[in-house]
């Protein structure tokens, strides 16, 4: 069974850090582009960060210098390190694995990140 399972979300104070994990199972993610999206209440889901199979990374302007995406193919896992968190980073964060060409395309169930004092 193909699955992406996110973990590491939670409640953090402004200025704090969290590390999200996205564990893939049922397929080998090394050939996939891995992406993190987020969706804030009442807003559309937006791309936050992406990493290709050859470890090229891209970031939304809003998180450049603040978030870092990485992957460990041996663990079939992608990560999102989030530093200096702000209340506006509050959202559900979703992991996506998409093969070059667009298919297969897998989604996780999301993990809640809340930044609040």
C-alpha positions as CSV (number, residue, x, y, z in Angstrom):
1,X,0.0,0.0,0.0
2,X,1.4,3.4,-1.1
3,X,1.6,5.9,1.8
4,X,3.1,9.1,2.8
5,X,3.0,9.8,6.5
6,X,3.9,13.2,7.8
7,X,5.0,13.8,11.4
8,X,6.6,16.4,13.6
9,X,3.9,19.0,13.6
10,X,2.6,20.6,16.7
11,X,2.3,23.9,18.7
12,X,5.4,26.1,18.9
13,X,6.0,29.6,20.1
14,X,7.1,32.3,17.7
15,X,10.8,32.1,16.9
16,X,10.8,28.4,17.6
17,X,11.7,25.5,15.3
18,X,10.1,22.3,14.1
19,X,11.3,19.5,11.8
20,X,8.6,17.8,9.7
21,X,9.2,14.3,8.4
22,X,7.5,12.6,5.5
23,X,8.0,8.8,5.5
24,X,7.2,7.0,2.2
25,X,6.1,3.4,2.1
26,X,4.9,1.1,-0.6
27,X,7.2,2.7,-3.2
28,X,10.8,3.9,-3.5
29,X,10.8,7.7,-3.3
30,X,14.3,8.2,-4.5
31,X,13.2,8.8,-8.1
32,X,10.4,11.2,-7.1
33,X,10.4,14.9,-6.6
34,X,9.4,15.5,-3.0
35,X,7.4,18.6,-2.1
36,X,6.0,20.3,1.0
37,X,2.8,22.3,0.7
38,X,0.8,24.2,3.3
39,X,-2.8,25.3,3.6
40,X,-3.8,28.0,6.1
41,X,-7.4,28.3,7.2
42,X,-9.5,29.8,4.5
43,X,-6.7,29.8,2.0
44,X,-5.5,27.7,-0.9
45,X,-2.8,25.1,-0.6
46,X,0.5,26.5,-1.7
47,X,3.9,25.1,-2.5
48,X,6.5,25.8,0.2
49,X,9.5,23.8,-0.8
50,X,10.6,21.2,-3.3
51,X,13.6,18.8,-3.8
52,X,14.3,16.8,-6.9
53,X,15.8,13.4,-7.1
54,X,19.2,15.0,-7.8
55,X,18.9,17.2,-4.7
56,X,18.1,20.4,-6.4
57,X,15.9,22.6,-4.1
58,X,13.5,25.4,-4.6
59,X,11.5,27.5,-2.0
60,X,8.6,29.9,-1.9
61,X,9.8,33.4,-1.4
62,X,8.0,33.6,1.9
63,X,10.2,30.8,3.4
64,X,13.6,31.4,1.8
65,X,16.3,31.4,4.4
66,X,13.9,30.1,7.0
67,X,13.0,26.6,5.9
68,X,15.2,23.8,4.6
69,X,14.0,20.8,2.6
70,X,16.1,17.6,2.5
71,X,15.7,13.9,1.9
72,X,17.3,10.7,3.0
73,X,16.7,8.1,0.3
74,X,18.1,5.3,2.5
75,X,15.2,6.0,4.9
76,X,12.7,6.8,2.1
77,X,12.0,10.0,4.0
78,X,11.9,13.7,3.2
79,X,12.2,16.5,5.8
80,X,11.3,20.1,6.3
81,X,13.3,22.0,8.8
82,X,11.4,25.1,9.9
83,X,13.2,27.8,11.9
84,X,12.3,31.2,13.2
85,X,8.6,30.3,13.0
86,X,6.0,33.0,12.8
87,X,2.3,33.0,13.4
88,X,1.7,33.3,9.7
89,X,3.4,29.9,9.2
90,X,0.4,28.3,11.0
91,X,-1.1,25.8,8.5
92,X,-1.6,22.2,7.7
93,X,1.6,20.9,6.0
94,X,1.3,18.3,3.3
95,X,3.9,16.1,1.8
96,X,3.7,15.2,-1.9
97,X,5.7,12.8,-4.0
98,X,5.5,13.2,-7.7
99,X,7.3,11.2,-10.4
100,X,8.8,13.2,-13.2
101,X,6.1,13.7,-15.8
102,X,3.5,14.0,-13.2
103,X,2.4,10.5,-12.4
104,X,2.4,8.7,-10.0
105,X,1.5,11.5,-7.6
106,X,1.1,10.7,-3.9
107,X,-0.1,12.9,-1.0
108,X,0.1,12.6,2.7
109,X,-2.7,13.3,5.1
110,X,-1.1,16.5,6.5
111,X,0.3,17.6,9.8
112,X,-0.9,20.6,11.7
113,X,1.7,23.3,12.6
114,X,0.5,26.1,15.0
115,X,2.7,29.0,15.8
116,X,1.4,30.9,18.8
117,X,2.4,32.3,22.1
